[in-house]
Amino acid sequence: MSGHSLRIDRIECGGHGVCAELLPELIELDEWGYPILRDTHVTAELLGHARRAVAACPVLAMRLDRVVRQKSGRT
């Protein structure tokens, strides 16, 4: 089982807000314009939008990581 996880480097972030415009389903802005992740898990439906948001970040403060989850042997 695999998926993707979204991360934001809050130290590098300049608060431009581009990410929230491109991915409002997962990112909202605080009162100063800095992103807050509603969820770090990126669904397959949002993967393209997440990739665009990561690529559009002016200071490259976002990262999309592939996550591989092991299937549980339990039934």
C-alpha positions in Angstrom: 0.0 0.0 0.0 1.4 3.4 -0.8 0.5 7.1 -0.8 1.9 10.5 -0.5 2.5 12.9 2.4 2.7 16.7 2.2 5.2 18.6 4.4 5.9 22.3 4.8 9.2 23.8 6.1 7.8 26.6 8.2 11.2 28.2 8.6 11.7 28.5 4.9 8.1 29.5 4.1 7.7 33.1 3.2 3.9 33.2 3.6 3.2 33.9 -0.1 0.0 31.8 0.0 0.3 30.2 -3.4 0.0 26.7 -1.9 -3.4 27.5 -0.3 -4.7 28.9 -3.6 -3.6 25.8 -5.5 -4.6 23.2 -2.8 -7.3 24.6 -0.6 -8.6 21.1 0.1 -5.5 20.5 2.3 -4.0 23.9 3.1 -5.5 27.0 4.8 -3.7 30.2 5.8 -3.3 31.6 9.3 -3.9 35.2 10.1 -0.4 36.1 8.9 -0.7 34.3 5.6 1.3 31.2 6.6 0.0 27.7 5.7 -1.6 25.3 8.0 -2.0 21.7 6.8 -5.5 20.3 7.4 -4.1 16.9 6.6 -0.7 15.6 5.5 -2.1 12.6 3.6 -2.6 13.4 -0.1 -5.2 11.3 -1.8 -4.8 10.1 -5.4 -7.5 12.6 -6.5 -5.4 15.5 -5.1 -2.0 14.3 -6.1 -1.8 16.4 -9.3 -2.9 19.5 -7.4 -0.3 18.8 -4.6 2.5 18.4 -7.2 1.5 21.8 -8.7 1.5 23.5 -5.3 4.9 22.1 -4.4 6.4 23.2 -7.8 4.8 26.6 -7.5 6.2 27.5 -4.1 8.4 30.5 -4.6 10.8 29.5 -1.8 10.6 25.7 -2.3 9.3 25.2 1.3 6.9 22.4 0.4 7.7 18.7 -0.1 5.7 15.8 -1.3 7.0 12.4 0.0 6.0 9.0 -1.1 4.9 6.8 1.8 4.9 3.1 1.7 2.7 1.4 4.3 3.1 -2.3 5.1 -0.1 -4.4 5.0 -0.9 -5.9 8.3 -0.9 -9.7 8.5 -3.9 -9.6 10.8 -7.4 -10.5 9.6 
